[in-house]
Amino acid sequence: MPFKAPLTHADLRFIRERQPWNPDVISLLWEVKRLRSILLRAYQLSGDFKRPAGITGELYDDFMKDLRGEPCVLERDDMTSTLIETPDKLRKGMAPR
């Protein structure tokens, strides 16, 4: 049985807003946050990982492909690109990129 689609940050926030009084929901959301941070650390370190030889190389490829498709990684990349965008108005003495 395949997994359901992964939840985005907005989905998780919506769940939190629907059940702010439920301590079990809050505990689960903190656990989700912790697991998402582990995925982000794995993504940050993925450039230094070496692809193993043999049959585990395919597992590594699948893991890296899945890691790049995780919502927390995609949201981080979107946020980073937004922050790096050229400002609408350049500051005095600032050359365009």
Summary of the structure (lengths in Angstrom):
residues: 97
radius of gyration: 18.6
end to end distance: 48.7
largest distance: 58.4
contacts: 178
relative contact order: 0.10
helix: 65%
strand: 0%
